[in-house]
Amino acid sequence: MIMDTTEIQAINPFSRLEGVYGMLWALVPIFGLVLGIIIGVLVIVWLEREISAGIQQRIGPEYAGPLGILQALADGVKLLFKENLLPSRGDARLFSIGPSIAVISILLSYSIIPFGDHLILSDLTIGVFLWIAISSVAPIGLLMSGYGSNNKYSFLGGLRATAQSISYEIPLTLCVLSISLRVSNSPSTVDIVEAQSKYGFLGWNLWRQPIGFIIFLSSSLAECERLPFDLPEAEEELVAGYQTEYSGIKFGLFYIASYLNLLVSSLFVTVLYLGGWNLSIAYGFIPKLFDINKAGKVFGTIIGILITLAKTYLFLFIPIATRWTLPRLRMDQLLSLGWKFLLPISLGNLLLTTSFQLLSL
């Protein structure tokens, strides 16, 4: 018996609804990750203002919400309703696309970060190298913003951002390559975390690659354009760099992009050097507590997320404190540090790591 397709659709009228529900359910992890990122950025802004106030012995935000925790949200609402201004002789398309490229390229990096056991949006085999490739797109957006502003200060800030990114991405890549070769033999972020889980905090890559950790920390600060490496937006020299002509929500996108980059760099430090979602207790000491990540799916997932975020936000104290501790470098000093010191040292670290790897075969 042959049935017509119209009869089949009449028998099963919910087939199309099931497809729609499937598509919506597939978007739930993405929206959940974006919501978590937004909350994480708001927490970072609040933490930076509170820590900065403590370092400078002054009162931080305290009026918007309890302990001033809603101050960042209030600033976002204010920027959202401000007028968007366009330079009269600038390139409107480049001026508008630049901030979007800077934000989107950083947001894509979160897709390969494992927040817990089997809790990752996309476990790719290229892993951390995809992050490096994506993060190299962000300076293009800054250069487009500087060029489209028709402002010499903005254009100079965009050029500085591009030069700085190129200078410090190479040592950063060599440090990541050293970890991939020596520890896990895989650039997958999940494999790198699992390779550090055997001996608790003694198995962290921080102890196996101390030189690489220092180089990675310095390079990530430069990639995030944090002091002492904030040359692209040096207010004493360039007014505000590539964001001089921006106002309203477009200026807010640059503000968000800087904190998104800071958060993703801290998360990658946690994944690459601090053991990721694993507890920092060796198997022999408290085995029952250490196996808590594998005990229950829901409970283990929550514990893994909390451990990852705790390590990340504890590490964030370093870039926040250096903002009020170290003076800004000159442009020639920044490039000399990247090309004459960090690049040779990271290359030597890679060669040393490769030699140990060959000898162990």
C-alpha positions as CSV (number, residue, x, y, z in Angstrom):
1,M,0.0,0.0,0.0
2,I,1.4,3.4,-1.0
3,M,0.5,6.4,1.0
4,D,0.6,10.0,-0.2
5,T,3.0,12.4,1.6
6,T,0.0,14.7,2.4
7,E,-1.6,11.8,4.2
8,I,1.6,11.2,6.3
9,Q,1.7,14.9,7.2
10,A,-2.0,14.7,8.2
11,I,-1.3,11.7,10.4
12,N,1.7,13.3,12.1
13,P,1.0,17.1,12.3
14,F,3.6,17.6,15.1
15,S,6.6,16.7,12.9
16,R,7.3,20.3,11.9
17,L,6.9,21.4,15.6
18,E,9.4,18.8,16.6
19,G,11.9,20.2,14.1
20,V,11.3,23.7,15.5
21,Y,11.7,22.6,19.1
22,G,15.0,20.8,18.1
23,M,16.4,24.0,16.6
24,L,15.4,26.0,19.6
25,W,16.9,23.4,22.0
26,A,20.1,23.5,20.0
27,L,20.3,27.3,20.7
28,V,19.9,26.9,24.4
29,P,23.6,26.2,25.2
30,I,24.6,29.2,23.1
31,F,22.2,31.6,24.8
32,G,23.2,30.2,28.2
33,L,26.9,30.8,27.4
34,V,26.2,34.4,26.3
35,L,24.2,35.1,29.4
36,G,27.0,33.7,31.6
37,I,29.6,35.8,29.7
38,I,27.5,39.0,30.3
39,I,27.2,38.3,34.0
40,G,30.9,37.5,34.1
41,V,31.8,40.8,32.5
42,L,29.6,42.7,34.9
43,V,31.3,41.0,37.9
44,I,34.8,41.9,36.4
45,V,33.9,45.5,36.1
46,W,32.6,45.6,39.7
47,L,35.7,43.8,40.9
48,E,38.1,46.1,39.1
49,R,36.4,49.2,40.5
50,E,36.4,47.8,44.1
51,I,40.0,46.6,43.9
52,S,41.1,49.8,42.3
53,A,39.4,51.8,45.0
54,G,41.1,49.7,47.7
55,I,44.6,50.2,46.1
56,Q,44.0,53.9,45.8
57,Q,42.5,54.2,49.3
58,R,39.2,55.7,48.1
59,I,35.5,54.7,48.1
60,G,34.4,52.7,45.1
61,P,30.9,52.4,43.7
62,E,28.3,52.1,46.4
63,Y,25.0,53.7,45.3
64,A,23.8,51.6,42.4
65,G,22.5,48.5,44.0
66,P,24.0,46.7,47.1
67,L,27.7,47.5,47.3
68,G,27.5,49.2,43.9
69,I,27.2,45.9,42.1
70,L,24.7,47.4,39.6
71,Q,26.9,50.3,38.6
72,A,28.2,48.6,35.4
73,L,24.6,47.8,34.4
74,A,23.7,51.5,34.9
75,D,26.6,52.5,32.8
76,G,25.5,50.2,30.0
77,V,21.9,51.6,30.0
78,K,23.3,55.1,29.9
79,L,25.5,54.3,26.9
80,L,22.6,52.5,25.2
81,F,20.5,55.7,25.2
82,K,23.2,58.1,24.2
83,E,23.4,59.6,20.7
84,N,25.5,57.8,18.1
85,L,27.7,60.3,16.3
86,L,29.3,59.7,12.9
87,P,32.4,61.7,11.7
88,S,31.4,63.9,8.8
89,R,34.3,62.9,6.6
90,G,34.8,59.4,7.9
91,D,34.0,56.1,6.3
92,A,30.6,55.2,7.9
93,R,30.8,51.5,7.0
94,L,34.2,50.9,8.5
95,F,33.3,53.1,11.4
96,S,30.2,51.0,12.2
97,I,31.6,47.5,11.4
98,G,34.9,47.9,13.4
99,P,33.4,47.6,17.0
100,S,31.2,44.6,15.9
101,I,34.3,42.7,14.5
102,A,36.2,43.3,17.8
103,V,33.3,41.9,19.9
104,I,32.3,39.0,17.7
105,S,35.8,37.7,17.2
106,I,36.3,37.5,21.0
107,L,32.9,36.0,21.7
108,L,33.7,33.1,19.3
109,S,36.7,32.2,21.5
110,Y,34.4,31.1,24.4
111,S,33.1,28.2,22.3
112,I,36.2,26.1,22.9
113,I,36.6,26.8,26.7
114,P,35.7,23.8,28.9
115,F,33.9,25.0,32.1
116,G,33.5,21.5,33.4
117,D,33.7,17.8,32.6
118,H,32.0,17.5,29.2
119,L,30.8,21.0,29.5
120,I,32.1,22.7,26.4
121,L,30.2,24.2,23.4
122,S,32.6,22.8,20.8
123,D,35.5,20.4,21.6
124,L,37.6,20.9,18.6
125,T,40.9,19.1,17.9
126,I,42.6,22.4,17.0
127,G,41.5,23.9,20.3
128,V,43.7,26.7,21.5
129,F,45.1,27.4,18.1
130,L,41.5,28.3,17.0
131,W,41.5,30.9,19.8
132,I,44.8,32.4,18.6
133,A,43.5,32.5,15.0
134,I,40.2,34.2,16.1
135,S,41.9,36.7,18.4
136,S,44.1,37.9,15.6
137,V,41.0,39.2,13.8
138,A,40.1,41.7,16.6
139,P,42.9,44.1,15.8
140,I,41.6,44.3,12.2
141,G,38.4,45.7,13.7
142,L,40.4,48.3,15.7
143,L,42.3,49.3,12.6
144,M,39.1,49.7,10.6
145,S,37.7,51.8,13.4
146,G,40.8,54.0,13.4
147,Y,40.8,54.4,9.7
148,G,37.1,55.0,9.4
149,S,37.2,57.8,12.0
150,N,39.2,60.2,9.8
151,N,41.2,61.1,12.8
152,K,45.0,60.9,13.1
153,Y,44.9,59.9,16.7
154,S,42.4,57.2,16.1
155,F,44.3,55.9,13.1
156,L,47.6,55.9,15.0
157,G,45.8,54.0,17.8
158,G,44.6,51.4,15.3
159,L,48.1,51.0,13.9
160,R,49.5,50.5,17.4
161,A,46.9,47.9,18.2
162,T,47.8,45.9,15.0
163,A,51.6,46.1,15.7
164,Q,51.1,45.2,19.3
165,S,48.9,42.2,18.5
166,I,51.4,40.8,15.9
167,S,54.4,41.3,18.2
168,Y,52.9,39.4,21.1
169,E,50.8,36.7,19.4
170,I,54.0,34.9,18.3
171,P,55.4,34.3,21.8
172,L,51.8,33.4,22.9
173,T,51.5,30.8,20.2
174,L,55.0,29.3,21.0
175,C,54.0,29.0,24.7
176,V,50.7,27.2,23.7
177,L,52.7,24.9,21.3
178,S,55.1,24.0,24.2
179,I,52.2,22.8,26.3
180,S,50.6,20.9,23.4
181,L,53.8,19.0,22.7
182,R,55.1,18.4,26.2
183,V,52.0,17.7,28.3
184,S,49.0,16.5,26.3
185,N,50.3,15.9,22.8
186,S,47.0,17.6,21.7
187,P,45.9,21.2,21.2
188,S,42.4,20.3,22.5
189,T,41.5,22.3,25.6
190,V,39.8,19.2,27.1
191,D,42.9,17.0,26.7
192,I,45.1,19.7,28.2
193,V,42.9,19.9,31.3
194,E,42.7,16.1,31.7
195,A,46.5,15.8,31.4
196,Q,46.9,18.0,34.5
197,S,44.3,16.1,36.6
198,K,46.5,13.2,37.9
199,Y,48.5,14.8,40.7
200,G,46.3,17.7,41.8
201,F,47.9,21.1,41.9
202,L,51.4,19.4,41.5
203,G,50.4,18.3,38.0
204,W,49.6,21.8,36.9
205,N,51.4,23.1,33.8
206,L,52.4,26.1,35.9
207,W,55.2,23.9,37.5
208,R,56.1,22.2,34.2
209,Q,56.3,25.4,32.1
210,P,57.1,28.3,34.5
211,I,58.9,30.3,31.8
212,G,56.0,29.7,29.4
213,F,53.6,30.9,32.1
214,I,55.4,34.2,32.6
215,I,55.6,34.8,28.8
216,F,52.0,33.8,28.4
217,L,50.9,36.2,31.2
218,S,52.9,39.1,29.7
219,S,51.6,38.4,26.2
220,S,48.0,38.1,27.3
221,L,48.2,41.4,29.1
222,A,49.5,42.9,25.8
223,E,46.8,41.2,23.8
224,C,44.2,42.6,26.2
225,E,45.8,46.1,26.0
226,R,46.1,46.3,29.7
227,L,48.6,48.4,31.6
228,P,51.6,48.6,31.1
229,F,50.7,47.7,27.5
230,D,47.7,50.0,26.8
231,L,49.5,52.0,24.0
232,P,46.7,51.8,21.5
233,E,44.5,54.0,23.7
234,A,47.1,56.0,25.7
235,E,45.0,59.0,26.8
236,E,48.0,61.3,27.4
237,E,49.2,60.8,23.8
238,L,46.2,59.8,21.6
239,V,43.2,61.3,23.5
240,A,41.5,57.8,23.5
241,G,43.2,56.1,20.6
242,Y,41.0,54.2,18.1
243,Q,37.8,55.0,20.2
244,T,38.3,58.8,20.2
245,E,35.4,59.5,17.8
246,Y,33.0,56.9,19.2
247,S,30.0,57.6,21.4
248,G,26.9,55.7,22.7
249,I,26.6,52.0,22.3
250,K,29.5,51.7,19.8
251,F,31.8,53.1,22.5
252,G,30.2,50.6,24.8
253,L,31.1,47.8,22.4
254,F,34.8,48.6,22.7
255,Y,34.4,48.8,26.5
256,I,32.8,45.3,26.5
257,A,35.4,43.9,24.1
258,S,38.2,44.8,26.4
259,Y,36.7,43.0,29.4
260,L,35.6,40.1,27.2
261,N,39.2,39.7,26.1
262,L,40.4,39.9,29.7
263,L,38.0,37.3,30.9
264,V,38.8,34.9,28.0
265,S,42.5,35.3,28.6
266,S,42.1,34.5,32.3
267,L,40.0,31.4,31.4
268,F,42.7,30.2,29.1
269,V,45.3,30.7,31.8
270,T,43.1,28.5,34.1
271,V,42.7,25.8,31.4
272,L,46.3,25.8,30.2
273,Y,48.2,26.3,33.5
274,L,45.9,25.9,36.5
275,G,44.2,22.6,35.9
276,G,40.9,23.8,34.6
277,W,37.8,22.4,36.4
278,N,39.7,19.8,38.5
279,L,40.2,20.1,42.2
280,S,43.7,21.0,43.3
281,I,44.0,18.0,45.7
282,A,46.0,14.9,44.9
283,Y,44.5,11.5,44.7
284,G,46.3,10.1,47.6
285,F,45.2,12.7,50.1
286,I,41.4,12.9,49.9
287,P,40.3,10.5,47.2
288,K,36.6,10.8,47.9
289,L,36.7,14.6,47.7
290,F,38.8,14.5,44.5
291,D,36.3,12.2,42.8
292,I,33.5,14.7,43.4
293,N,33.6,15.8,39.8
294,K,32.8,12.3,38.6
295,A,30.2,11.4,41.3
296,G,27.0,13.0,39.9
297,K,26.4,14.6,36.6
298,V,24.5,17.7,37.8
299,F,26.4,18.1,41.1
300,G,29.8,17.4,39.4
301,T,29.0,19.9,36.7
302,I,28.2,22.7,39.2
303,I,31.4,22.0,41.2
304,G,33.4,22.0,38.0
305,I,32.0,25.4,37.0
306,L,32.6,26.9,40.4
307,I,36.2,25.6,40.5
308,T,36.9,27.1,37.0
309,L,35.4,30.4,37.9
310,A,37.2,30.6,41.3
311,K,40.6,30.0,39.6
312,T,39.8,32.5,36.9
313,Y,38.7,35.3,39.2
314,L,41.6,34.8,41.6
315,F,43.9,35.1,38.6
316,L,42.1,38.3,37.5
317,F,43.6,40.1,40.6
318,I,47.0,40.2,38.8
319,P,46.0,42.2,35.7
320,I,43.7,44.5,37.8
321,A,46.5,45.1,40.3
322,T,49.2,45.8,37.6
323,R,47.0,48.5,36.2
324,W,47.7,50.6,39.3
325,T,51.3,49.3,39.9
326,L,53.3,49.5,36.7
327,P,53.8,52.6,34.5
328,R,53.0,52.6,30.8
329,L,55.8,51.5,28.4
330,R,56.8,53.6,25.4
331,M,56.0,52.1,22.0
332,D,59.7,51.3,21.3
333,Q,60.0,49.6,24.7
334,L,56.9,47.6,24.0
335,L,58.1,46.3,20.6
336,S,61.6,45.7,22.0
337,L,60.2,43.6,24.8
338,G,58.1,41.5,22.4
339,W,60.7,41.0,19.6
340,K,64.0,41.0,21.4
341,F,63.1,39.3,24.7
342,L,59.9,37.4,24.8
343,L,60.2,35.9,21.3
344,P,63.7,34.4,21.7
345,I,62.9,33.2,25.2
346,S,59.7,31.5,24.1
347,L,61.5,30.0,21.1
348,G,64.2,28.6,23.4
349,N,61.5,27.2,25.8
350,L,59.9,25.5,22.8
351,L,63.2,24.0,21.7
352,L,63.9,22.8,25.2
353,T,60.5,21.3,25.5
354,T,60.9,19.5,22.2
355,S,64.3,18.1,23.2
356,F,62.8,16.6,26.4
357,Q,60.0,15.2,24.4
358,L,62.3,13.5,22.0
359,L,64.5,12.2,24.7
360,S,61.5,10.6,26.5
361,L,60.5,8.6,23.4
